[in-house]
């Protein structure tokens, strides 16, 4: 019997939970779990280890914008010290998750619905690409620039990503280069172009009025 989108979502969570042990990278802790500062350990119960922030996704409409819903240490403090985090990525037709890196973890992406073009570039500048279909898993090695693109013209896509860190971090290549105040002339020389072109590119990242 074919699985529904919801069933695929939960299956992705289960499968990636087992796979995470192979890519964990956070320092080991010397206790069962990390209690937040100012919290009385004796008052903790199952609520501390439960995250409900993904519930709205179960009955949500198809996405109209590329959306990432995270379960990292910032949203779910119980993950501190556990070397694990998740993200659910929703892609409208034709949308892209621009080139970026995760400096503290590899990423396992499980496509639960739709199709995606994915790729990463290694330290020799070799590009590795693949077209994924629902049920496929792709690994983006730790720290390497990668992207995803929903190449479908009329359908959305949904993926679940697992990280071997409670705080993998995300460094967006376009935003880091063009929206952090690096001098126009330096960027023009770096990209072998002119200052006018750099300024045009930067204008796309200017805050909306």
ChimeraX attribute file (.defattr): number of C-alpha atoms within 10 A of each C-alpha:
attribute: neighborCount
match mode: 1-to-1
recipient: residues
	/A:1	3
	/A:2	6
	/A:3	10
	/A:4	10
	/A:5	15
	/A:6	14
	/A:7	12
	/A:8	21
	/A:9	21
	/A:10	13
	/A:11	17
	/A:12	21
	/A:13	17
	/A:14	11
	/A:15	12
	/A:16	19
	/A:17	15
	/A:18	9
	/A:19	14
	/A:20	20
	/A:21	13
	/A:22	9
	/A:23	19
	/A:24	20
	/A:25	20
	/A:26	18
	/A:27	10
	/A:28	10
	/A:29	12
	/A:30	8
	/A:31	8
	/A:32	8
	/A:33	13
	/A:34	15
	/A:35	16
	/A:36	11
	/A:37	7
	/A:38	6
	/A:39	9
	/A:40	9
	/A:41	11
	/A:42	6
	/A:43	7
	/A:44	11
	/A:45	9
	/A:46	6
	/A:47	9
	/A:48	13
	/A:49	12
	/A:50	11
	/A:51	13
	/A:52	9
	/A:53	12
	/A:54	12
	/A:55	9
	/A:56	9
	/A:57	15
	/A:58	12
	/A:59	8
	/A:60	8
	/A:61	8
	/A:62	15
	/A:63	17
	/A:64	12
	/A:65	13
	/A:66	18
	/A:67	16
	/A:68	15
	/A:69	15
	/A:70	18
	/A:71	22
	/A:72	22
	/A:73	20
	/A:74	12
	/A:75	13
	/A:76	18
	/A:77	18
	/A:78	20
	/A:79	21
	/A:80	21
	/A:81	21
	/A:82	20
	/A:83	24
	/A:84	25
	/A:85	26
	/A:86	25
	/A:87	20
	/A:88	21
	/A:89	21
	/A:90	24
	/A:91	29
	/A:92	23
	/A:93	23
	/A:94	16
	/A:95	21
	/A:96	18
	/A:97	18
	/A:98	15
	/A:99	18
	/A:100	20
	/A:101	24
	/A:102	22
	/A:103	16
	/A:104	19
	/A:105	28
	/A:106	25
	/A:107	26
	/A:108	22
	/A:109	24
	/A:110	28
	/A:111	25
	/A:112	25
	/A:113	24
	/A:114	21
	/A:115	24
	/A:116	28
	/A:117	16
	/A:118	22
	/A:119	19
	/A:120	21
	/A:121	17
	/A:122	14
	/A:123	9
	/A:124	6
	/A:125	9
	/A:126	9
	/A:127	12
	/A:128	12
	/A:129	15
	/A:130	12
	/A:131	15
	/A:132	19
	/A:133	16
	/A:134	17
	/A:135	15
	/A:136	15
	/A:137	17
	/A:138	17
	/A:139	15
	/A:140	23
	/A:141	19
	/A:142	18
	/A:143	20
	/A:144	17
	/A:145	23
	/A:146	23
	/A:147	18
	/A:148	23
	/A:149	20
	/A:150	26
	/A:151	21
	/A:152	17
	/A:153	10
	/A:154	9
	/A:155	16
	/A:156	23
	/A:157	26
	/A:158	25
	/A:159	26
	/A:160	27
	/A:161	23
	/A:162	28
	/A:163	31
	/A:164	25
	/A:165	28
	/A:166	27
	/A:167	23
	/A:168	26
	/A:169	15
	/A:170	13
	/A:171	15
	/A:172	16
	/A:173	15
	/A:174	15
	/A:175	15
	/A:176	12
	/A:177	13
	/A:178	20
	/A:179	16
	/A:180	11
	/A:181	9
	/A:182	11
	/A:183	12
	/A:184	17
	/A:185	15
	/A:186	13
	/A:187	18
	/A:188	16
	/A:189	12
	/A:190	10
	/A:191	11
	/A:192	9
	/A:193	12
	/A:194	15
	/A:195	16
	/A:196	12
	/A:197	14
	/A:198	19
	/A:199	15
	/A:200	10
	/A:201	14
	/A:202	18
	/A:203	12
	/A:204	12
	/A:205	13
	/A:206	10
	/A:207	7
	/A:208	5
	/A:209	3
